[in-house]
Amino acid sequence: MSVDELRFLLDGVPDTRELVIRRADGWAPERDAWRDAHEDAASAYGTWLASRTPVAYAAYRAAQDREDAAQDALAASR
Protein backbone atom coordinates (compact mmCIF):
# COMPACT_ATOMS: atom_id res chain seq x y z
CA MET A 1 0.00 0.00 0.00
CA SER A 2 1.36 3.39 -0.94
CA VAL A 3 1.44 6.39 1.36
CA ASP A 4 -1.16 8.13 -0.82
CA GLU A 5 -3.50 5.12 -0.63
CA LEU A 6 -3.11 4.99 3.15
CA ARG A 7 -3.76 8.73 3.43
CA PHE A 8 -6.89 8.34 1.29
CA LEU A 9 -8.17 5.53 3.52
CA LEU A 10 -7.47 7.41 6.75
CA ASP A 11 -9.10 10.58 5.44
CA GLY A 12 -12.29 8.56 5.00
CA VAL A 13 -12.43 7.56 8.68
CA PRO A 14 -14.68 9.94 10.63
CA ASP A 15 -13.19 11.59 13.72
CA THR A 16 -15.41 10.61 16.64
CA ARG A 17 -13.35 12.61 19.13
CA GLU A 18 -13.12 9.48 21.31
CA LEU A 19 -10.02 8.79 23.32
CA VAL A 20 -8.82 5.21 23.74
CA ILE A 21 -6.39 4.67 26.61
CA ARG A 22 -4.48 1.43 27.10
CA ARG A 23 -4.00 1.86 30.83
CA ALA A 24 -5.91 3.51 33.58
CA ASP A 25 -3.52 4.39 36.43
CA GLY A 26 -5.98 6.13 38.67
CA TRP A 27 -8.18 8.84 37.20
CA ALA A 28 -5.97 11.03 35.05
CA PRO A 29 -7.02 10.41 31.44
CA GLU A 30 -4.92 13.26 30.03
CA ARG A 31 -1.77 11.91 31.68
CA ASP A 32 -2.55 8.34 30.62
CA ALA A 33 -3.22 9.46 27.04
CA TRP A 34 0.10 11.32 26.96
CA ARG A 35 1.99 8.30 28.34
CA ASP A 36 0.45 6.01 25.71
CA ALA A 37 1.20 8.50 22.94
CA HIS A 38 4.77 8.97 24.20
CA GLU A 39 5.39 5.22 24.17
CA ASP A 40 3.93 4.93 20.67
CA ALA A 41 6.12 7.78 19.40
CA ALA A 42 9.26 6.30 20.95
CA SER A 43 8.51 2.92 19.39
CA ALA A 44 7.77 4.46 15.99
CA TYR A 45 11.01 6.46 16.19
CA GLY A 46 12.97 3.28 16.85
CA THR A 47 11.29 1.59 13.90
CA TRP A 48 12.13 4.51 11.65
CA LEU A 49 15.76 4.54 12.79
CA ALA A 50 16.05 0.84 11.98
CA SER A 51 14.40 0.97 8.55
CA ARG A 52 14.73 4.57 7.30
CA THR A 53 11.73 4.16 4.99
CA PRO A 54 9.26 6.93 4.08
CA VAL A 55 6.36 4.90 5.51
CA ALA A 56 8.15 4.40 8.84
CA TYR A 57 8.94 8.13 8.96
CA ALA A 58 5.28 9.01 8.28
CA ALA A 59 4.20 6.65 11.06
CA TYR A 60 6.72 8.23 13.43
CA ARG A 61 5.57 11.77 12.58
CA ALA A 62 1.91 10.80 13.09
CA ALA A 63 2.76 9.28 16.47
CA GLN A 64 4.76 12.38 17.39
CA ASP A 65 1.81 14.60 16.43
CA ARG A 66 -0.44 12.52 18.70
CA GLU A 67 2.06 12.89 21.52
CA ASP A 68 2.21 16.66 21.01
CA ALA A 69 -1.60 16.91 21.08
CA ALA A 70 -1.76 14.78 24.23
CA GLN A 71 0.90 16.93 25.87
CA ASP A 72 -1.10 20.08 25.03
CA ALA A 73 -4.23 18.49 26.53
CA LEU A 74 -2.30 17.52 29.66
CA ALA A 75 -0.92 21.04 30.07
CA ALA A 76 -4.39 22.54 29.61
CA SER A 77 -5.84 20.24 32.27
CA ARG A 78 -3.40 21.37 34.97
MIDRENMI-297657 format. One record per residue (C-alpha): x, y, z. Coordinates in steps of 0.1 Angstrom, whole numbers, padded with zeros to 4 digits, always signed. Example, Ala and Ser with C-alpha at 12.3 -4.5 7.8 and 13.67 -1.06 7.14 Angstrom:
<pts>
+0123-0045+0078;+0137-0011+0071;
</pts>
This chain:
<pts>
+0000+0000+0000;+0014+0034-0009;+0014+0064+0014;-0012+0081-0008;-0035+0051-0006;-0031+0050+0031;-0038+0087+0034;-0069+0083+0013;-0082+0055+0035;-0075+0074+0067;-0091+0106+0054;-0123+0086+0050;-0124+0076+0087;-0147+0099+0106;-0132+0116+0137;-0154+0106+0166;-0133+0126+0191;-0131+0095+0213;-0100+0088+0233;-0088+0052+0237;-0064+0047+0266;-0045+0014+0271;-0040+0019+0308;-0059+0035+0336;-0035+0044+0364;-0060+0061+0387;-0082+0088+0372;-0060+0110+0350;-0070+0104+0314;-0049+0133+0300;-0018+0119+0317;-0025+0083+0306;-0032+0095+0270;+0001+0113+0270;+0020+0083+0283;+0004+0060+0257;+0012+0085+0229;+0048+0090+0242;+0054+0052+0242;+0039+0049+0207;+0061+0078+0194;+0093+0063+0210;+0085+0029+0194;+0078+0045+0160;+0110+0065+0162;+0130+0033+0168;+0113+0016+0139;+0121+0045+0116;+0158+0045+0128;+0160+0008+0120;+0144+0010+0085;+0147+0046+0073;+0117+0042+0050;+0093+0069+0041;+0064+0049+0055;+0082+0044+0088;+0089+0081+0090;+0053+0090+0083;+0042+0067+0111;+0067+0082+0134;+0056+0118+0126;+0019+0108+0131;+0028+0093+0165;+0048+0124+0174;+0018+0146+0164;-0004+0125+0187;+0021+0129+0215;+0022+0167+0210;-0016+0169+0211;-0018+0148+0242;+0009+0169+0259;-0011+0201+0250;-0042+0185+0265;-0023+0175+0297;-0009+0210+0301;-0044+0225+0296;-0058+0202+0323;-0034+0214+0350;
</pts>
